[in-house]
Amino acid sequence: MNKIGYIFICGAILATFCNCNKDKFLDKKPSSSLVIPSTLQDFQALLDNTTFLNQTPALPTLSGDEYFIPTLNEYNSLSTVTEKNSFIWATDIFGGEINRLDWNTPYQSIFYANEVIYGINQLEQSSQQSQEGKQIRAQAYFVRAWNYYALVQTFAKSYTSENYQSPGLPLKLTPNIDEIQARSSLKETYDQIFADINYSCQLFNNTFPVLNRNRGSKIAAYALLSRIYLNIHDYEKANSFADSTLNLYNKLIDYNTISTSSTSPFPMLNDEVILRTTQVFDYSKTYVGNSATAKIDTNIIRSYSDDDLRKKIFFRTTKIENETYYTVKRGYNGTTTGYPFSGLAVDEIYLIKAECLARSGELEVASKIINDLLITRYKSGTYTNIQYTDKTQLLSIIYSERKKELVWRSTRWADIKRLNEEGENITLSRNIEGKTYILKPNSSKYVMPIPQDEIDLSNKVTQNERFD
């Protein structure tokens, strides 16, 4: 993020404390001094500011295969050039639009995390080493890792040995707004992500913040590691961290207890949620709930059996010119936002574990994991446990269940990239008024361009190459 963006965040920090700690800061601070966070409570307030934190890029969803646009009129009505160009995989998806939140918001969160890390280091040792101090510091390192991972998944190549020296991200590790960084290598970026998560794991206790699921935790750190290792094809470690996650927290919801008619079926404090985040508040096409307009791919809709409760819980129907379409209801964020859930949840960890076990040939245990998940998704008494004996068949089932279970949750784009690297050869296509657009497997367009205003203002950040 450029210096102007950081100045904006500094103003936002001041606003946070003027609003949240008005008596403390306005009454007790001298009028000539800045409002600066200086206590553990202040730093926790920074990390709880979900106006800036807990948002992830939406570009992968806009570019993915979970939805379609049936008419040219609907395509032309999209509210931003970015949405239009992402849908057809244009080389320049931004088309001159600036201040894209997909890049800016994660870097805002990283700035907050760096401010907390720096600030806690200035406190007395007794505060730093207190249980509260350790947990807040752990949250800050987790926030930094979470956001760097969200960015690297969007704006850099996949983490494979041949890509280690390709451009990663500008790594900002201090709150110094005058410090402009060039892009580190992809390996350096991942090394920093792993270092931050691992350090947070050392600091976190095993307590799960049930009422504050916006906060990082040891469970969330393990779940994130499981997701990362899955996406970089290290299935042994992905399985190990899935186990670590589920050993601490493994609650699944029985969907028979969830309303199929409600447009907001899930409460905000959903039992399955490990980390509550949402996509950036920037694109109308990703809306969920009554304002949703994205039509979910018909192949996904057809994949649900009649007894599968997910179809009615996840989607509502809408009719346009005698055609019935399915749009997304509010999901695991409950009623807190009209944008989709993009965090971590227990169901995803079940699916990661099942896939890793299947890949290692442990088909009986993998089958049990899938059965344990699906029995909670079907009408009571209708699901029959299945024992899979063919590895290829079981993996195919797991891939399908990931599409059905994690739909509109910011995981599909990474799955397509990963599976294409495994040789699945998934080709995406769009058709608008007879014109067909194709995205080939392993295309350079799976890496999003960095917003041009960031390139222009930084003078150090290089652009990604995108070509057919």
C-alpha positions in Angstrom: 0.0 0.0 0.0 1.2 3.5 -0.8 2.0 6.3 1.7 -1.3 8.1 1.0 -3.2 4.9 2.0 -1.2 4.7 5.3 -1.9 8.3 6.1 -5.6 7.5 5.7 -5.3 4.5 8.1 -3.6 6.7 10.7 -6.6 8.9 10.5 -8.8 5.9 10.9 -6.9 4.8 14.0 -7.5 8.2 15.5 -11.2 7.9 14.6 -11.3 4.5 16.2 -10.1 5.8 19.5 -12.2 9.0 19.4 -15.3 6.9 18.9 -14.5 3.9 21.1 -12.5 5.4 23.9 -13.9 9.0 23.9 -13.8 9.7 27.6 -10.3 8.2 28.1 -8.6 9.8 25.1 -10.4 13.1 24.8 -10.6 13.9 28.5 -7.2 12.7 29.6 -4.9 13.4 26.7 -3.4 16.9 26.3 -5.1 18.7 23.4 -1.7 19.1 21.8 -0.9 15.4 21.6 -2.0 12.8 19.1 -4.5 10.1 20.1 -2.1 7.2 20.1 -3.0 3.6 21.3 -0.8 2.9 24.4 -2.4 0.2 26.5 -3.2 -3.5 25.9 -6.9 -2.5 25.8 -6.1 0.0 23.1 -4.3 -2.6 21.0 -7.1 -5.0 21.4 -9.5 -2.4 20.2 -7.4 -1.9 17.1 -7.5 -5.6 16.3 -11.3 -5.7 16.8 -11.9 -2.9 14.3 -13.7 -5.1 11.7 -14.3 -2.0 9.5 -10.8 -2.5 8.3 -9.8 -5.9 9.5 -11.3 -9.3 8.6 -11.9 -8.6 4.9 -10.3 -10.6 2.1 -10.0 -10.1 -1.7 -13.1 -10.8 -3.9 -11.3 -10.9 -7.2 -10.9 -14.7 -7.1 -14.7 -15.1 -6.6 -15.5 -12.7 -9.4 -13.2 -14.7 -11.7 -14.3 -18.1 -10.6 -16.7 -20.7 -12.0 -19.4 -20.6 -9.2 -21.7 -18.2 -11.0 -22.7 -17.1 -14.5 -24.2 -14.0 -16.1 -27.0 -15.0 -18.5 -27.5 -11.9 -20.6 -25.6 -9.0 -22.1 -27.9 -6.6 -20.3 -27.0 -8.0 -16.9 -23.3 -7.9 -17.8 -23.6 -4.3 -18.9 -25.4 -3.4 -15.6 -22.4 -4.5 -13.4 -21.5 -1.6 -11.2 -17.7 -1.6 -11.8 -15.4 -2.1 -14.7 -13.4 -4.5 -12.4 -16.4 -6.8 -12.1 -17.0 -6.8 -15.9 -13.4 -7.4 -16.7 -12.9 -10.1 -14.0 -15.8 -12.0 -15.4 -14.2 -12.3 -18.8 -10.6 -12.6 -17.6 -9.5 -9.4 -19.3 -5.7 -8.7 -19.2 -6.4 -5.4 -17.5 -9.2 -6.1 -15.1 -9.3 -2.7 -13.4 -9.7 -0.6 -16.5 -8.5 2.6 -14.9 -10.4 2.1 -11.6 -8.3 2.9 -8.6 -8.3 2.3 -4.8 -9.2 -1.3 -5.2 -10.0 -2.8 -1.8 -8.7 -6.2 -2.8 -5.2 -4.8 -2.4 -5.7 -1.9 0.0 -7.8 -3.5 2.7 -5.4 -6.4 3.5 -2.5 -3.9 3.7 -4.6 -1.7 6.0 -5.0 -4.7 8.2 -1.2 -5.4 8.1 -0.6 -1.8 9.1 -2.8 -2.3 12.1 -1.0 -5.5 13.0 2.4 -3.8 12.7 1.2 -0.9 14.9 0.1 -3.4 17.6 3.3 -5.4 17.4 5.4 -2.2 17.6 3.2 -0.7 20.3 3.3 -3.7 22.6 7.1 -3.8 22.3 7.1 -0.3 23.9 5.2 -1.4 27.0 6.6 -2.5 30.3 7.8 -6.1 30.4 5.1 -7.0 32.8 2.4 -6.0 30.3 4.3 -7.7 27.4 4.6 -10.9 29.3 1.1 -10.9 30.8 -1.3 -13.5 29.4 -3.4 -10.7 27.9 -0.3 -9.2 26.3 0.8 -12.5 24.8 -2.7 -13.2 23.3 -2.9 -9.7 21.8 0.6 -10.0 20.3 -0.4 -13.5 18.9 -3.5 -12.0 17.3 -1.4 -9.3 15.6 1.0 -11.8 14.1 -1.9 -14.0 13.0 -3.6 -10.9 11.4 -0.4 -10.2 9.5 0.0 -13.8 8.3 -3.7 -14.1 7.4 -3.6 -11.0 5.2 -0.3 -11.7 3.5 -1.7 -15.1 2.6 -4.9 -13.6 1.3 -2.8 -11.3 -0.9 -0.3 -13.8 -2.1 -3.1 -16.2 -3.1 -4.5 -13.4 -5.3 -1.6 -11.4 -6.6 1.3 -14.0 -6.9 1.9 -17.3 -8.6 1.4 -20.7 -6.8 4.0 -21.8 -4.3 5.9 -24.4 -6.3 9.7 -24.9 -6.5 9.9 -23.4 -10.0 8.2 -20.3 -8.7 10.2 -19.7 -5.6 12.1 -16.7 -7.0 9.1 -15.2 -8.8 7.7 -12.0 -7.4 5.8 -12.3 -4.1 4.6 -9.3 -2.1 6.0 -6.1 -0.7 6.6 -7.1 2.9 6.0 -4.4 5.4 6.9 -5.4 8.9 6.9 -2.0 10.7 4.3 0.8 10.9 6.6 3.2 9.2 4.5 4.9 6.5 7.6 6.3 4.8 9.0 2.9 4.1 8.2 1.7 0.6 9.1 -1.9 -0.2 9.7 -3.6 -3.5 8.2 -7.1 -4.0 10.0 -9.9 -2.1 10.4 -13.2 -3.7 7.5 -15.7 -3.5 9.6 -17.9 -1.1 10.5 -14.9 1.1 6.8 -14.1 1.3 5.8 -17.6 2.3 8.7 -17.8 4.8 7.3 -14.6 6.4 3.8 -16.0 6.5 4.9 -19.3 8.1 7.1 -17.4 10.6 4.2 -15.2 11.7 1.8 -18.1 12.1 4.3 -20.3 13.9 5.1 -17.5 16.3 1.5 -16.8 17.0 1.0 -20.5 17.8 3.8 -20.2 20.4 1.9 -17.3 22.1 -1.7 -18.4 21.8 -3.2 -20.4 24.6 -5.8 -23.1 23.8 -8.8 -20.9 24.7 -11.2 -20.4 21.8 -12.8 -16.9 21.6 -16.4 -18.1 21.2 -17.9 -14.7 21.5 -15.1 -13.0 19.4 -14.6 -15.2 16.4 -13.2 -12.2 14.5 -10.1 -12.7 16.5 -7.3 -15.1 15.7 -6.7 -18.1 18.0 -4.5 -21.2 18.1 -7.3 -23.1 16.5 -7.5 -20.6 13.7 -3.7 -20.7 13.2 -3.8 -24.4 12.9 -6.7 -24.3 10.5 -4.9 -21.7 8.4 -1.8 -23.8 8.2 -3.9 -26.8 7.1 -5.4 -24.7 4.3 -2.0 -23.3 3.2 -0.4 -26.7 3.1 -3.3 -28.2 1.2 -2.9 -25.4 -1.4 0.8 -26.0 -1.8 0.4 -29.7 -2.2 1.9 -30.7 1.1 -0.8 -33.1 2.1 1.0 -34.7 5.0 1.3 -31.4 6.8 -2.2 -30.3 5.8 -3.5 -33.5 7.4 -1.4 -33.0 10.5 -2.7 -29.4 11.1 -6.2 -30.5 10.3 -5.8 -33.0 13.2 -4.4 -30.3 15.4 -7.4 -28.1 14.6 -10.0 -30.8 15.2 -8.4 -32.0 18.4 -9.1 -28.5 19.8 -12.4 -27.7 18.1 -14.6 -30.0 16.0 -18.2 -28.8 16.2 -20.5 -29.5 13.3 -24.0 -28.1 12.9 -26.8 -30.5 12.2 -28.5 -28.8 9.3 -31.8 -30.3 10.3 -31.8 -27.6 13.0 -31.4 -24.8 10.4 -34.3 -23.1 8.7 -34.5 -23.8 5.0 -36.9 -20.8 4.4 -34.9 -18.1 6.2 -32.8 -15.7 4.0 -30.3 -15.6 6.9 -30.3 -19.2 8.1 -27.1 -19.0 10.3 -26.6 -17.0 13.4 -23.5 -14.7 13.6 -22.0 -17.0 16.3 -22.2 -20.1 14.1 -20.8 -23.1 15.9 -18.7 -24.2 12.9 -17.0 -20.8 12.5 -13.3 -20.8 13.5 -12.5 -17.3 12.1 -15.1 -14.9 10.9 -14.1 -12.8 7.9 -15.8 -11.5 4.8 -15.0 -10.4 1.3 -14.2 -6.8 0.8 -17.1 -4.4 0.6 -16.5 -3.4 -3.0 -18.5 -5.3 -5.5 -22.3 -5.7 -5.8 -22.0 -9.0 -7.7 -20.7 -10.7 -4.6 -23.7 -9.6 -2.4 -25.5 -12.3 -0.5 -29.0 -12.3 0.9 -31.9 -10.3 -0.5 -29.6 -8.1 -2.5 -27.8 -11.0 -4.2 -27.7 -11.0 -8.0 -25.0 -13.6 -8.9 -26.7 -16.6 -10.5 -25.1 -19.8 -9.1 -23.8 -22.2 -11.7 -26.4 -24.7 -12.7 -24.0 -27.6 -12.5 -23.5 -26.9 -8.8 -27.2 -26.6 -8.2 -27.9 -29.9 -10.0 -25.2 -31.7 -7.9 -27.3 -31.5 -4.7 -29.7 -34.5 -4.2 -33.3 -34.0 -3.2 -32.5 -34.9 0.4 -29.5 -32.6 0.7 -30.5 -29.7 2.9 -27.7 -27.5 1.6 -29.5 -26.5 -1.5 -32.4 -24.9 0.3 -30.3 -23.5 3.1 -27.6 -22.0 0.9 -29.7 -20.6 -1.9 -33.0 -18.9 -2.7 -34.7 -18.9 -6.1 -35.6 -15.9 -8.2 -37.5 -15.7 -11.5 -36.5 -13.5 -14.4 -38.4 -13.7 -17.6 -39.8 -17.1 -16.7 -36.3 -18.4 -16.0 -35.5 -19.7 -12.5 -32.1 -18.8 -11.0 -30.5 -19.5 -7.7 -28.8 -16.8 -5.7 -26.8 -17.0 -2.4 -28.5 -16.4 1.0 -26.6 -14.9 3.9 -24.0 -17.5 5.0 -21.8 -18.2 8.0 -21.5 -14.5 8.8 -25.1 -14.4 9.8 -26.8 -11.0 9.5 -23.7 -9.0 10.2 -22.9 -8.2 6.5 -24.3 -8.5 3.0 -21.0 -9.9 1.7 -20.0 -13.5 1.7 -18.1 -15.4 4.5 -14.4 -15.9 3.6 -13.1 -17.2 6.9 -12.3 -20.6 8.4 -14.8 -23.2 9.6 -14.8 -26.8 10.8 -16.5 -28.2 7.7 -13.6 -27.1 5.5 -11.1 -28.8 7.9 -13.1 -32.0 7.6 -12.9 -31.8 3.9 -9.1 -31.1 4.0 -8.6 -34.1 6.3 -10.7 -36.4 4.1 -8.8 -35.4 1.0 -5.3 -35.8 2.6 -6.3 -39.3 3.9 -7.6 -40.3 0.6 -4.5 -39.2 -1.2 -2.4 -41.3 1.3 -4.5 -44.4 0.6 -6.4 -44.4 4.0 -9.7 -44.8 2.2 -11.7 -46.2 5.2 -10.9 -43.3 7.5 -11.4 -40.8 4.7 -14.8 -42.3 4.0 -15.7 -42.0 7.7 -14.8 -38.3 7.7 -16.9 -37.6 4.7 -19.8 -39.6 6.1 -19.5 -37.8 9.4 -19.9 -34.5 7.6 -22.6 -35.4 5.2 -24.9 -37.0 7.7 -25.3 -33.5 9.2 -26.2 -32.1 5.8 -29.0 -34.5 4.8 -32.6 -34.8 6.0 -32.7 -37.0 9.1 -32.8 -40.7 8.2 -32.0 -40.3 4.5 -28.2 -40.4 4.4 -26.5 -43.8 4.1 -22.8 -44.2 5.0 -20.7 -45.2 2.0 -17.4 -47.0 2.2 -15.2 -46.0 -0.8 -12.6 -48.5 -1.9 -11.4 -46.7 -5.0 -9.0 -43.8 -4.4 -9.8 -42.0 -7.7 -13.6 -42.2 -7.0 -13.2 -41.0 -3.5 -11.1 -38.0 -4.5 -13.7 -37.1 -7.1 -16.4 -37.2 -4.4 -14.3 -35.0 -2.1 -13.7 -32.4 -4.9 -17.4 -32.3 -5.6 -18.2 -31.9 -1.9 -15.8 -29.0 -1.6 -17.7 -27.3 -4.4 -21.1 -28.0 -2.8 -20.1 -27.3 0.8 -17.7 -24.3 0.4 -19.6 -22.5 -2.4 -19.2 -18.7 -2.4 -16.7 -18.9 0.4 -13.5 -17.8 -1.4 -11.9 -21.3 -1.7 -12.9 -22.3 -5.2 -10.3 -20.3 -7.2 -7.5 -21.8 -5.1 -8.9 -25.2 -5.6 -9.0 -24.8 -9.4 -5.4 -23.7 -9.4 -4.3 -26.5 -7.2 -6.2 -29.2 -9.1 -4.9 -28.0 -12.4 -1.4 -28.2 -11.1 -2.2 -31.8 -10.2 -3.2 -32.4 -13.8 -7.1 -32.1 -13.6 -7.1 -29.7 -16.6 -10.1 -27.6 -15.6 -10.9 -25.1 -18.3 -13.3 -22.3 -17.5 -15.6 -20.7 -20.1 -18.1 -17.8 -20.2 -20.6 -17.1 -22.8 -22.2 -13.7 -23.3 -24.7 -13.3 -26.2 -22.9 -15.9 -28.3 -19.4 -14.7 -27.5 -17.2 -17.3 -25.7 -14.4 -16.5 -23.3 -11.9 -19.2 -22.2 -9.5 -19.5 -19.3 -7.1 -22.3 -19.9 -5.5 -24.4 -17.1 -2.5 -22.8 -15.5 -3.0 -19.6 -17.4 -1.0 -16.6 -16.2 -4.4 -14.9 -15.7 -4.9 -17.0 -12.5 -2.6 -14.3 -11.0 -4.4 -11.0 -10.6 -2.8 -7.7 -11.7 -1.7 -5.3 -8.9 -3.8 -2.1 -9.0 -2.1 0.4 -11.3 -2.3 3.3 -8.9 -0.2 1.2 -6.5 2.4 0.6 -9.2 2.5 4.3 -10.1 2.7 5.7 -6.6 5.2 3.3 -5.2 7.8 3.4 -8.0 9.1 0.0 -6.7 6.3 -2.5 -7.1 6.4 -4.4 -10.4 3.3 -5.5 -12.3 2.3 -9.1 -12.9 2.3 -10.3 -16.5 -1.1 -11.6 -17.8 -1.5 -13.0 -21.2 -3.4 -15.8 -23.0 
